[in-house]
Amino acid sequence: MAEPLTLYKLMILYMLEKSEFPLTNAQISDFILDKGYTTYFHLQQALSELTDSELIKSTTVRNSSYFRITPQGRQTLSYFEDQISDGIKSDITDFFKENIIKIREELSAVADYYKGQKEGYQVRCRLSQDKLSLVDLTIAVPTEEAAKAICINWKEKSQSIYENLIEFLL
């Protein structure tokens, strides 16, 4: 039987291996904490150690960290996957079945902003589906507050903006 922290790391690697796209810290936390497997502190420790040892890669956009398993992580998981119980594997499979649409929607609309070259801010809004880019739009705005508001609203409104844009242009 694996030590608890080792088991949490293996569970994270297993989740990332079974996911076809990166998972956010919040999505991993939703599963592990909702099931009562560990505390928030231990989960963050496991994520940090996995990142430090390059078994997972972390990318941060705005306030969200996105995790992806690395080739070393896959190799490590292949050696120790048998230490994850069938019950835990089943819970992970069920989590993906129940939440796949929500996870896809959360990951398909991404927005970020940066300081413009002269003045104001540039906001880059992207919408994708099945690794296909549907919209990749950069908008100039005068203030950081406006840039932040667009990033927040893009998540909720990107699909209808896309549909309206297509309708308007056709």
JOPEFEN-V924486 format. One record per residue. N is the residue number from 1. RES is the residue in one small letter. SS is DSSP state (2 for helix, 1 for strand, 0 for the rest). PHI is phi in degrees with one decimal (* if undefined). OMEGA is omega as a letter, one per 30 degrees, with the letter a starting at -180 (999 if undefined). Layout:
BEGIN
((N/RES/SS/PHI/OMEGA) (N/RES/SS/PHI/OMEGA))
END
This chain:
BEGIN
((1/m/0/*/a) (2/a/0/-74.5/l) (3/e/0/-61.0/a) (4/p/2/-53.0/a) (5/l/2/-63.4/l) (6/t/2/-63.3/l) (7/l/2/-62.4/l) (8/y/2/-61.9/l) (9/k/2/-63.5/l) (10/l/2/-63.7/l) (11/m/2/-63.2/l) (12/i/2/-63.9/l) (13/l/2/-59.5/a) (14/y/2/-63.3/l) (15/m/2/-59.9/a) (16/l/2/-67.6/l) (17/e/2/-66.8/a) (18/k/2/-81.5/a) (19/s/0/-91.2/l) (20/e/0/-84.3/a) (21/f/0/-146.1/l) (22/p/0/-61.8/l) (23/l/1/-112.8/l) (24/t/1/-82.4/l) (25/n/2/-56.1/a) (26/a/2/-63.0/a) (27/q/2/-67.9/l) (28/i/2/-64.5/l) (29/s/2/-61.4/l) (30/d/2/-53.2/a) (31/f/2/-68.7/a) (32/i/2/-66.6/a) (33/l/2/-76.4/l) (34/d/2/-61.9/l) (35/k/0/-81.8/l) (36/g/0/74.6/a) (37/y/0/-69.0/a) (38/t/0/-160.3/l) (39/t/0/-91.5/l) (40/y/2/-58.6/a) (41/f/2/-59.4/a) (42/h/2/-65.4/l) (43/l/2/-63.6/a) (44/q/2/-64.9/l) (45/q/2/-63.1/l) (46/a/2/-63.3/l) (47/l/2/-62.1/l) (48/s/2/-63.0/a) (49/e/2/-67.3/l) (50/l/2/-64.5/l) (51/t/2/-67.7/a) (52/d/2/-60.3/a) (53/s/0/-88.4/l) (54/e/0/61.2/l) (55/l/0/-87.2/l) (56/i/1/-134.7/l) (57/k/1/-116.2/a) (58/s/1/-113.0/l) (59/t/1/-125.2/a) (60/t/1/-112.3/l) (61/v/1/-127.0/a) (62/r/0/54.4/a) (63/n/0/-102.1/a) (64/s/1/-114.5/l) (65/s/1/-99.4/l) (66/y/1/-110.6/a) (67/f/1/-114.3/l) (68/r/1/-137.7/l) (69/i/1/-75.5/l) (70/t/0/-95.2/l) (71/p/2/-57.2/l) (72/q/2/-65.4/l) (73/g/2/-64.7/l) (74/r/2/-62.7/a) (75/q/2/-64.1/l) (76/t/2/-60.2/l) (77/l/2/-60.1/a) (78/s/2/-62.2/l) (79/y/2/-76.2/a) (80/f/2/-119.5/a) (81/e/2/-57.7/a) (82/d/2/-67.5/l) (83/q/2/-84.2/l) (84/i/0/-93.4/a) (85/s/0/-66.2/l) (86/d/2/-61.4/l) (87/g/2/-63.3/l) (88/i/2/-66.9/l) (89/k/2/-59.7/l) (90/s/2/-65.0/l) (91/d/2/-60.6/l) (92/i/2/-66.7/l) (93/t/2/-59.8/l) (94/d/2/-62.5/l) (95/f/2/-58.1/l) (96/f/2/-66.1/l) (97/k/2/-60.8/a) (98/e/2/-76.9/a) (99/n/2/-119.7/a) (100/i/2/-59.6/a) (101/i/2/-66.1/l) (102/k/2/-61.9/a) (103/i/2/-64.0/l) (104/r/2/-60.9/l) (105/e/2/-62.4/l) (106/e/2/-64.3/a) (107/l/2/-90.3/a) (108/s/2/-82.7/a) (109/a/1/-112.8/a) (110/v/1/-127.4/l) (111/a/1/-136.3/l) (112/d/1/-148.4/l) (113/y/1/-136.2/l) (114/y/1/-151.0/a) (115/k/1/-65.6/l) (116/g/0/-69.5/a) (117/q/0/-66.7/a) (118/k/0/-104.8/l) (119/e/0/-151.8/l) (120/g/0/74.6/a) (121/y/1/-133.5/l) (122/q/1/-107.3/l) (123/v/1/-113.7/l) (124/r/1/-105.5/a) (125/c/1/-114.2/a) (126/r/1/-128.5/l) (127/l/1/-131.8/a) (128/s/1/-134.8/l) (129/q/1/-144.9/a) (130/d/0/49.1/l) (131/k/0/66.4/l) (132/l/1/-102.8/l) (133/s/1/-75.0/l) (134/l/1/-95.1/l) (135/v/1/-141.9/l) (136/d/1/-138.6/a) (137/l/1/-124.8/l) (138/t/1/-115.9/a) (139/i/1/-121.9/l) (140/a/1/-89.1/l) (141/v/1/-132.8/a) (142/p/0/-77.8/a) (143/t/0/-128.7/l) (144/e/2/-66.1/l) (145/e/2/-61.3/l) (146/a/2/-63.9/l) (147/a/2/-61.6/l) (148/k/2/-62.6/a) (149/a/2/-62.3/l) (150/i/2/-64.2/l) (151/c/2/-58.9/a) (152/i/2/-66.2/a) (153/n/2/-71.2/a) (154/w/2/-59.2/l) (155/k/2/-55.5/a) (156/e/2/-82.6/a) (157/k/2/-113.5/a) (158/s/2/-59.4/a) (159/q/2/-63.5/a) (160/s/2/-70.3/l) (161/i/2/-63.1/l) (162/y/2/-60.1/a) (163/e/2/-62.0/l) (164/n/2/-65.2/l) (165/l/2/-62.8/l) (166/i/2/-60.9/a) (167/e/2/-61.7/a) (168/f/2/-65.7/a) (169/l/2/-80.7/l) (170/l/0/-89.1/999))
END
